[in-house]
Amino acid sequence: MEPVLTDEIMKKTDLTKVRSYVTELYRSVKSAQIAGVPLSVGANETLNICENKLTATDADRDDYRDVMDLLRGVRFEG
């Protein structure tokens, strides 16, 4: 269901809401990592890439889609 929900949000809402939605998902994963939840191999690098895309001043929908695709690749291990 998540990919369908995300696709609808990406298509039908303004960029401010898209940014907020994607940023909150990123923060949730980052918070889990900080709390010591084991994440899949490469998650640290993936989260760094996501952070760079999210903090870019010229980020657009494609950047936010890229972040969502990257976040989908992060798995909780353990």
LUMLUM-299510 format. One line per field, with one value per residue: x, z, y of N, C-alpha, C in turn; residue number from 0; residue in one letter. Coordinates in Angstrom, 1 decimal. Atoms other than C-alpha are relative to their C-alpha. Layout:
BEGIN
nu <- X|... $
nw <- Z|... $
nv <- Y|... $
cau <- X|... $
caw <- Z|... $
cav <- Y|... $
cu <- X|... $
cw <- Z|... $
cv <- Y|... $
resi <- NUM|... $
resn <- A|... $
END
This chain:
BEGIN
nu <- 0.8|-0.8|-0.3|1.2|0.2|-1.1|0.2|1.2|-0.4|-1.0|0.7|1.2|-0.2|-1.0|-1.4|-0.2|0.5|-0.9|-1.2|0.3|0.3|-1.3|-0.9|0.5|-0.4|-1.5|-0.3|0.4|-1.1|-1.2|0.2|-0.2|-1.4|-0.7|0.4|-0.7|0.6|-0.9|0.5|-0.7|-1.3|0.0|1.0|-0.6|-0.3|1.3|0.6|-0.7|0.4|1.4|-0.2|-0.5|1.1|1.1|-0.4|-0.3|1.0|0.8|0.6|1.3|0.7|-0.9|-1.0|0.7|0.2|-1.2|-0.1|0.9|-0.5|-1.1|0.5|0.6|-1.1|-0.5|0.7|-0.3|-0.5|0.0 $
nw <- 0.0|-0.1|1.3|0.6|-0.8|0.3|1.3|0.0|-0.7|0.9|1.2|-0.3|-1.0|0.3|-0.3|-1.4|-0.7|0.4|-0.7|-1.4|0.0|0.3|-1.1|-1.2|0.1|-0.2|-1.4|-0.7|0.2|-0.7|-1.4|-0.3|0.1|-1.2|-1.2|-0.1|0.8|1.0|1.4|1.0|0.5|0.9|-0.4|-0.4|1.2|0.6|-0.7|0.3|1.3|-0.2|-0.7|1.0|0.9|-0.7|-0.4|1.2|0.1|1.3|0.1|0.7|-0.2|0.4|-1.1|-1.1|0.4|-0.2|-1.4|-0.4|0.5|-0.8|-1.3|0.1|0.0|-1.4|-0.7|-1.4|-0.2|-1.4 $
nv <- -1.2|-1.2|-0.6|-0.7|-1.2|-1.0|-0.4|-0.9|-1.2|-0.7|-0.5|-0.8|-1.1|-1.0|0.4|-0.1|1.2|1.2|-0.1|0.3|1.4|0.7|-0.3|0.7|1.4|0.1|-0.2|1.2|1.0|-0.5|0.1|1.4|0.3|-0.7|0.7|1.3|1.1|0.5|-0.2|0.7|-0.5|-1.2|-1.0|-1.3|-0.7|-0.3|-1.1|-1.2|-0.5|-0.5|-1.3|-1.0|-0.3|-0.7|-1.3|-0.8|-1.1|0.0|1.4|0.1|1.3|1.1|0.2|0.6|1.4|0.7|0.2|1.0|1.3|0.4|0.5|1.3|1.0|0.2|1.1|0.1|1.3|0.4 $
cau <- 0.0|2.8|4.0|0.5|0.0|3.3|2.6|-0.8|0.8|3.6|1.1|-1.8|-0.3|1.7|5.5|5.4|3.3|5.5|8.6|7.0|5.8|9.2|11.1|9.0|9.6|13.4|13.4|11.6|14.3|17.1|15.6|15.5|19.1|20.2|18.2|20.4|18.0|20.1|19.6|20.6|24.1|24.7|21.9|24.2|25.4|21.8|20.6|23.4|22.4|18.7|19.8|21.7|18.7|16.3|18.4|19.0|17.4|16.3|14.8|11.9|9.4|11.9|14.4|11.7|10.8|14.4|14.5|11.5|13.0|16.2|14.3|12.4|15.8|16.6|15.6|15.3|17.5|17.5 $
caw <- 0.0|0.8|-2.8|-4.0|-1.2|-1.9|-5.6|-5.0|-2.6|-5.1|-7.9|-6.1|-3.5|-3.5|-3.2|0.4|1.5|-0.5|1.1|4.6|3.9|2.6|5.3|8.1|6.7|6.5|10.1|11.3|9.8|11.0|14.5|14.5|13.4|16.2|18.7|17.8|15.6|13.3|9.6|6.4|5.0|3.3|5.2|6.6|3.1|1.8|4.6|3.9|0.3|1.3|3.7|0.9|-1.4|1.3|2.2|-1.4|-1.9|-5.4|-4.6|-6.8|-7.0|-8.8|-5.9|-3.4|-5.4|-5.4|-1.7|-1.3|-3.6|-1.5|1.8|0.5|0.2|3.9|5.9|9.6|10.6|13.7 $
cav <- 0.0|2.4|2.8|3.6|6.1|7.8|7.9|9.6|12.1|12.9|13.5|15.3|17.6|20.7|20.6|21.8|18.9|16.4|17.8|17.5|13.9|12.7|14.5|12.9|9.5|10.1|11.4|8.3|6.0|8.3|8.3|4.5|4.4|6.9|4.8|1.8|-0.2|-2.3|-1.3|-3.0|-2.8|0.5|2.3|4.9|5.9|5.8|8.1|10.5|10.7|11.2|14.0|15.8|15.6|16.8|19.8|20.9|24.3|23.5|20.0|19.1|16.2|14.0|14.5|13.6|10.5|9.5|9.9|7.7|5.0|5.1|4.8|1.8|0.1|0.5|-2.5|-2.9|-5.9|-8.0 $
cu <- 0.9|0.4|-1.1|-0.3|1.0|-0.2|-1.2|0.4|0.9|-0.8|-1.0|0.2|1.1|1.4|0.3|-0.4|0.9|1.3|-0.2|-0.2|1.3|1.0|-0.3|0.4|1.5|0.3|-0.3|1.1|1.2|-0.1|0.2|1.5|0.8|-0.4|0.7|-0.7|0.9|-0.7|0.8|1.3|-0.2|-1.0|0.6|0.3|-1.3|-0.6|0.7|-0.4|-1.4|0.1|0.4|-1.1|-1.0|0.4|0.4|-1.0|-0.8|-0.6|-1.4|-0.7|0.8|1.0|-0.7|-0.4|1.2|0.3|-0.9|0.5|1.2|-0.5|-0.7|1.1|0.6|-0.9|0.4|0.5|-0.1|-1.0 $
cw <- 0.0|-1.4|-0.7|0.7|-0.3|-1.4|-0.1|0.6|-0.9|-1.2|0.4|1.0|-0.4|0.5|1.5|0.8|-0.4|0.8|1.5|0.2|0.0|1.2|1.3|-0.1|0.2|1.5|0.8|-0.1|0.7|1.5|0.5|0.0|1.3|1.3|0.1|-0.7|-1.1|-1.4|-1.0|-0.3|-1.0|0.4|0.4|-1.2|-0.7|0.7|-0.2|-1.3|0.1|0.7|-1.0|-0.9|0.7|0.4|-1.2|-0.1|-1.2|-0.2|-0.6|0.3|-0.3|1.2|1.1|-0.3|0.1|1.4|0.5|-0.5|0.9|1.4|-0.1|0.0|1.3|0.7|1.5|0.2|1.5|0.4 $
cv <- 1.3|0.6|0.7|1.3|1.1|0.5|1.1|1.4|0.8|0.7|1.1|1.1|0.9|-0.4|0.1|-1.2|-1.3|0.1|-0.4|-1.5|-0.8|0.2|-0.7|-1.5|-0.2|0.2|-1.2|-1.1|0.5|-0.1|-1.4|-0.3|0.6|-0.8|-1.4|-1.2|-0.4|0.2|-0.8|0.6|1.1|1.0|1.3|0.9|0.5|1.2|1.3|0.6|0.6|1.4|1.1|0.4|0.8|1.4|0.9|1.1|0.0|-1.4|0.1|-1.4|-1.2|-0.3|-0.7|-1.5|-0.8|-0.3|-1.2|-1.4|-0.5|-0.5|-1.3|-1.1|-0.3|-1.0|0.0|-1.5|-0.4|-0.9 $
resi <- 0|1|2|3|4|5|6|7|8|9|10|11|12|13|14|15|16|17|18|19|20|21|22|23|24|25|26|27|28|29|30|31|32|33|34|35|36|37|38|39|40|41|42|43|44|45|46|47|48|49|50|51|52|53|54|55|56|57|58|59|60|61|62|63|64|65|66|67|68|69|70|71|72|73|74|75|76|77 $
resn <- M|E|P|V|L|T|D|E|I|M|K|K|T|D|L|T|K|V|R|S|Y|V|T|E|L|Y|R|S|V|K|S|A|Q|I|A|G|V|P|L|S|V|G|A|N|E|T|L|N|I|C|E|N|K|L|T|A|T|D|A|D|R|D|D|Y|R|D|V|M|D|L|L|R|G|V|R|F|E|G $
END
